[in-house]
Every structure is written in C-alpha cells, then in structure tokens.
Amino acid sequence: MKRLLILSLCIGAYTSLQSKETMYKDFITDFFSTKAEAALMKESLLEQLTARNMQVQTQRLRHRQADRESTSLSVVPEEFTLDLDNVLTTGLFSIKDSLKPTKLEGISEKQIDDHWEIYKQHVIKTNALHATLNELRSEKKTTTRDYHDQKQWYDSQHNSMLLHEYYFGNLEAGHVIPQPDERFYRAIEKSFGSYEAWQRDFIQTAMTPRIGWVILYGDSDTGLLTNHFLSDIEDGHAASSVPLLVLDIWEHAYMVDHQAADKTGYLETFIKNIKWPTVINRFTEMETARGIQP
C-alpha cells in the first residue's frame, strides 16, 4: 500500500509523456525488488500516465474554449474548424506545389500523394497558429497558458512544414552522385573520409529504431558536414548549421510502398532518388554566405 501511495503521488506530479520513460525507468527498477515486479509496475504506471496526460490535455482544451469567444483556431492537434481556402489565401505560408516530386525510382505516386497531404496539413496549421498567436498578442495575453501552448504547437508545425519542404525538394530520379572534382565532394571527403563512408554513416544514422528525421548539416562557421538524427521536430537542430540533405523516417514516409520492418528498402530507394543538384546548391549557398566563392 505504501508503494502504491508513493507511485500515485509521482503520477500526479508528472504528466509529460515525452519524458516519462527516462523519468521513471531507473526509479521503478530500483524501487522494486525483482525485475519482473518492476516490469509489471512500469507497464501499469505508463498506462496511468497516458490516461492522466489525456485527461490534462482535455481539460486544457476545455479551458481555452471557455476562455475565448472563438474556438476555430484554438484547438490545435487535429480538430481544426477552419475555412481552409481562406487560410491558404490570406496566410503567411503557402503550399509549394513546385516541390512535389513525380516519377521517382521505387517510390510510388500513391506514396508521394499520401505524404504530400500531411505536408499540406502542416502548412494549414502553421498559418492558423500564426494567426492565433497574433491575436493573442494583440489581446495582451502572452502570459497565459493558452499562448504558451499555442506557441509550442506553432514551433512544431512550422518546423515540420519546413523539413517536409527540404525533404520533397531533395527528391528527384536520375541524378548521379557528386563527382570528385566538385567542391561538395571534397567537403564530404574532408568530413567523412570518403563519399562511401558518408553514405554508410547516413544510413546507419537512419537505422535507429526511433521515428524522426535524418539531416546532413553543413556548419556555417567551419564548413564541416555532419549527419544528425532528430526525434523531435522542434528540438535538436544544429544552431549554426544549414540542412543540406533531409530524410523523413516517420512511417508515413514509406508505409505505402514498404512494410514497417522494411526501413532498409526505403533507405536504399531514397539514396537512388537524391536530387544532388539541389543538395549541392544548398551547400554552395552556405559556402557563399561564409565568404567562400565557388
């Protein structure tokens, strides 16, 4: 009974699902005498945390709805009740149809169409959240919980929109790999030893069992190229670096063409469809900003 009381107090104190595993893993393992007992209690605890988090989020949504006259822009996760044509016409951001790839090698039109719809939703929600934040600022409500929640969602939607634009923009069939006499190829060699070593590292970075993004960054200060894994859309970006090649490894990026366990097949297909001229152009723009002429 004492143990359950302590756990109940912990559940009430912590409701963040993002940190639940790291927060409780060591605590639960140390608290109980056997691994089996710890595993059972961990499973029960996480179920309770999930339920508690959903309850808190529901309460927050109700609070925002009661606090504001209009709810059309305040419900952020999925329940947008918007005039979508108006949002896209008057919003700051637009859907960049020119970036939508076609006729890829091993990536079907159906896969791209499904993925493109997700990107469009990010554009719509980013515009909606941008309008909501402007409204809250004009109402001098920047110290409210509503403003802080909307700000967090804006960061997530905005970054997801941009990463999808990078991703679709660096996809096109029919391009050969960079050549040894090109500045970008020499930067790859300087950073990884060889093009082959870079490709192996890029793929291994993407083979994490987690979902997220893999990005080849170019450091705008040193010119160093590095591969990064990002699990959270709004967290983990290299502050002084420029995205050169962006890979989406969320399941929605490949589940139409590949089963969940076939990430390897998706990665092999992605490598075949890299639009290297775009990647090299991003690199050249970074180098020009550093004062280095091609």
PEMO-V485072 format. One line per field, one symbol per residue. phi: phi as a letter, one per 40 degrees, with the letter a starting at -180 (. if undefined). A space follows every 50 residues. Layout:
phi->???
//
This chain:
phi->.ccccccccccccbbcccbccccbdcdccccccbcccccccccccccccc cccccccccccccccccbcbbcbcccdbccbbccccccccccbbcccccc cbfccgbcccccccccccdccccccccccccccccccccfbccccdcccc ccccdcccccdccccccccbbacgbccdcdcccccccccccbhacccccc cccccccdcccibbbccbcccbgcbacbbbcbdcbgccccbbcbbbbcbc dccacccbcdcbcdcccccddcbccddcccccccccccccgbcc
//
